[in-house]
């Protein structure tokens, strides 16, 4: 029935597995725990490699390893997942913005940490599995990119739902230049964003893509002009717009778009139609359409 399907979509039928917090112990598939509908969780413990703040219903996560240009290592990946888990479980948060510094969103994976790994070590530690945790977040995530987003940094941005780029943003998958290949989703997500020709060129040559080209090819939603930091302010505004809508409807809409990446057109259309029908079980669907007819702003109840 539509109501049961919608509940399943929103994760209300059964609590999923907890999001792993260790880079070296991530399962092949992970998801987040069910959000509390009663109260916000306790404040997160302090982070060493990022800062966490909240404005209205938007959480802002800022990567902060300046000496390493925000290169992502095991510890910072675990902290990022912990912060995302906290935001996803917080009933006062409806959207998330992820950013870095003016110089670098994230310059890549921490090469010093993995350079000496053997094949067995890389496989045993599930090197790269951690990024699946970003995909598991149910609330919309906007990546606000200034400066370098290379290798694992580019892959981290692509795992988010929307990418906004500052004029200084630079994207690339240069792993071939250090004797390896993208391992955090680069070969799979980049081709879906920019097409085979561009993805092949970038991955086989290591060529970097500036913000203007990234917008033209569809890697980013748009480029935000202005001084460094302008893209973060714009991302916060976009997130506030999203947070102003019905939370369950936004969640279902996000899942429908994600389904398009995972399946063919016919199956995707069936999934979308079922989700569309299921929204008619929501109080917010009744409120939204009634408010439209009454020419007033809706008062969402998020159910």
C-alpha positions, -999 to +999 in steps of 0.1 A: +000+000+000+012+036-006+013+045+031+035+015+038+058+023+009+062+058+021+070+047+056+096+024+041+110+052+020+114+074+051+131+047+071+103+043+096+096+005+093+129-006+107+160+012+120+189+008+096+224-002+106+244+025+124+267+046+103+303+033+107+326+058+123+359+041+114+375+044+080+391+009+085+359-009+095+333+003+071+310-024+057+303-025+019+269-010+024+260+014+052+231+036+063+222+059+091+202+053+122+166+064+124+161+101+132+146+109+166+113+127+161+111+139+197+142+160+203+175+170+190+205+148+201+230+160+226+256+184+212+284+166+193+317+160+209+344+184+197+360+176+163+397+179+155+395+181+117+363+200+111+340+226+127+303+221+131+278+249+134+241+254+128+220+284+115+183+280+116+176+245+102+209+242+083+241+225+096+274+238+083+304+213+083+337+229+075+367+207+069+397+221+088+431+206+082+448+237+068+484+224+067+473+194+046+449+215+024+421+194+040+435+161+027+413+133+040+428+107+062+413+079+083+407+102+113+391+131+094+369+107+074+356+092+106+350+126+120+331+137+089+309+107+091+303+113+128+293+149+120+270+138+092+254+112+114+248+138+140+231+162+116+210+135+100+197+124+134+190+160+146+153+169+142+162+206+142+184+201+110+168+198+076+197+204+052+235+202+054+263+223+038+298+208+035+327+231+027+365+236+032+387+266+031+393+293+005+423+274-008+409+239-008+377+221-003+398+190+000+430+185-019+426+147-020+432+116+001+462+118+025+488+101+004+513+099+033+489+076+052+483+051+024+516+052+004+530+021+022+499+000+021+500-035+004+471-047-016+460-069+013+460-039+037+440-017+013+414-044+009+413-054+045+408-018+056+381-012+030+401+017+017+375+041+002+345+024+016+339+053+040+325+076+013+295+053+010+285+068+044+279+102+026+255+085+002+236+070+032+227+104+046+190+111+040+190+148+043+202+169+014+239+178+014+253+207-005+290+208-012+303+244-014+336+243-032+364+269-032+399+261-043+411+225-049+387+195-050+411+169-063+411+131-061+393+121-030+382+157-025+364+157-059+349+123-050+337+136-017+320+165-034+304+142-060+290+121-032+270+151-021+236+159-036+244+194-050+278+210-058+281+248-059+315+262-069+333+294-062+352+310-091+385+296-078+372+260-077+394+233-095+382+197-099+402+167-110+410+130-106+448+129-109+453+094-093+470+081-125+499+105-118+507+087-085+503+052-098+467+043-089+431+049-100+402+067-083+389+045-055+362+066-038+337+067-066+356+088-092+353+065-121+316+059-115+302+093-105+323+115-128+311+097-159+275+102-147+281+139-142+301+149-173+298+120-197+323+094-210+345+116-231+352+142-204+355+116-176+380+095-197+401+125-205+403+137-169+409+102-154+434+091-180+454+123-182+448+138-147+437+171-164+420+195-140+387+213-147+380+249-136+347+261-122+334+275-155+340+242-173+326+222-144+293+242-147+292+238-185+296+200-183+271+195-154+296+186-126+284+216-106+250+231-103+264+266-108+293+289-102+289+316-075+307+348-084+324+370-058+351+370-032+362+337-015+335+325+008+307+337-013+299+302-024+294+291+013+269+320+019+250+310-013+250+274-003+235+283+031+208+302+013+200+273-010+200+250+020+176+273+038+152+272+009+153+234+009+148+233+047+117+255+043+098+227+026+082+195+039+110+173+052+095+139+042+087+153+007+123+165+002+136+132+014+114+113-011+123+137-039+161+131-032+156+093-032+138+095-066+166+115-082+192+091-067+173+062-081+178+076-116+216+070-112+211+034-101+185+020-126+171+023-161+143+046-172+114+022-171+122+010-136+129+046-125+096+058-138+078+031-119+096+040-088+088+077-092+052+071-099+048+050-067+066+077-047+043+103-062+012+083-053+026+077-018+030+114-010-008+116-010-007+097+023+011+127+039-006+155+058+019+179+041+005+170+007-030+180+019-016+212+035+005+222+005-022+218-021-048+235+002-025+264+008-019+268-029-057+269-036-062+293-006-033+316-019-014+314+013+019+300+026+018+264+037+024+254+073+043+222+071+040+196+098+067+173+084+045+143+083 
